[in-house]
Amino acid sequence: MAKKPTTALGKLFAALGSFWLAIGLLVNLFLLTWLGTLEQVDKGIHAVQTEYFESWRVLAKAGPIKVLLPGGYITMGLLVVNLLIGGLVRIRKTKSTVGIIIAHVGIALMMGGGLVEHMYSIYGRVILYEGEESAQFEEYAGYEVAIWNADSLGGVEEFLIPAEDFQDLEGTKSRTFQRAELPFDLILKRYMNNAELREAVGVGVPTSPVVEGHFLVGKPDEKEEEKNLAGIYATVVAEGGTKVIDSLLYGVARHPWVFEAGGKKWAVALRHTVHSMPFSLKLEKFIKDDHPGITMARAFSSDVVRTDPDGSEHPLRIEMNEPLRKDGYIIYQASYGPQEGMPGRPYSVLAVSKNPSDRIPWLSVAVIAIGLTWTFLAKLLGFLGKQKRSALKAAKASSGTSEEKSAA
């Protein structure tokens, strides 16, 4: 029987690795998943994911009442601590527990992979028309402000302002951005995560400043975050503090805002965050297979050419269930356009995922399977050995009884 800890540190260590703590955390995780799933109907998956699982605590809605629960960060963090202490440190190290320890290592590996995915994964898309080539993809939801010299020919150097530097500029808040390479300062203000561009004509009193006959109006966030259209106000101030021009930056603008400063033309755009891939993709042909007699797609795929940095070309087909995997990137066939009945050239929408831990779930499941198989075989062999020993004992007893009868 294990000796009970007597010190406060020992008691805390034992409590963190206890079986009952694991049960309580798993019950809380079940409640977060269940109640969060119910709230997705009203709030959308991204808002619920942030509120329930990317938080320290959550005021969960359970019917007409609200319940304060530990959020995903606390729950998953304590589960990892409980697993490491109870399943790897405090567990008895004997032949009978080898398989259990291996299985716990697999579970810890899976949790570690989930942490890496949460911190470092990127999800986005690349839209290609037939004949087009791109080595970049854009995030589904994240935005950035890009600045570049519109007079440049060939390669263009971009100056980027990430979303975390301006997404808090709601209402009248403003922030000035400066770069030594730029002959002007850029002031950003009135950021709206989901905005609508409206004309000022016929409007009584616009709710936001009017720029060139238009203004931005904030709207409630969409349930699907990628449907939010961000907007922000921008002002260019030349060297010396003289205002050059005001503008509106809108997330779906087809063209950047272009102005003159320092004797050059400059372009500014609010766009989805752009990432580079270590290879390029060129869409050769988009293929859509319709259901018989109707124009609804049964399956669709893209014939592309992947060009690697060494210039080598690799023709391949990307289908819905057969993605391209290369250098940590996973590229799926996600959608297409134009939709049925709409005019325009055909294009393919490829979903891009950059997940450093993409293979960890496979590895962790394999480790868990080894541990469970080890435990099962150990139990089976132990049972068979016990049965064999019982049979030998019974046979020996029977033989002894027969000898006694013969002697009599």
C-alpha angles and dihedrals in degrees: 000000000000116000113248115240116251103189124078091241091050092050091049090049091051092047093051090053097042126126092230092056089054090052092049093049092049090051090050090048089052091052092049091051095045099044092040091053090053091051093052088080091068104025106030130239098280096051091047092047090053095044099044107028107021093054142078095231137004135202095221122200112233105178110294094348135065124226126200108227134172108264129235095273094057094040097048093039093054091044090057091048091047091049094049095045101037100032102037112016108034098031116107111259103224136130090263093057099046093096092047091052091049090050091051090051088055092050091049089050091052092050090048090052090052090052092050091049092049093050104037111019121110126198125193146119144249121214116207132182117206108283094020124120130199139173093190138073133193128228118249095235114001119100135202137179113237125197125189143157106268091199094060119112122210116355115027125206111220127204109210132202110195122221094250088066096058112015091092092059097103124154113356096342115125139180133195121224121200134184126181090225093057123079091214144042122241119217116198124193144152098039116191120192090205116023141168123213112225136180117244092219111112093006116127103212116353113226092221135034115288117234119186091339096311138091138183125246122196119232133191113274117267120245089242107056094211089065093063112107109207125212136184140175118240135192127191117214118190125218108291094038099277114146111236105183146328125229146169119240112205126187096230099042109138094212133037124247108262125197140154125253132154092007093301138092116248131192127210126186138176104217144151110283109273124216130188124232124212089240138032131239126213120193109225098172139352114217124200123182112199129205111260112279097003137073095236112121116247093182137349135191143169130235104212139169116225113207115199125208090262090060096252115143125216119190112208143152124242114205134177093262098027110064128183112252117194135149094343094314124116117197120192134185100249110163145327143215162275095029121230113298095014122115124236144079118305116258136177128229112211119191113221124203125185107190119159090196096051094123097040095087090056091049094045093050089051091051092047090049090052091050094048092045090050091051093047093048091046090052092044094049090045091051093047090047091051091049090049093050091048090050092049091048091050091047091049091049091049091049091051091051091051091051091051090052091049092050091050 
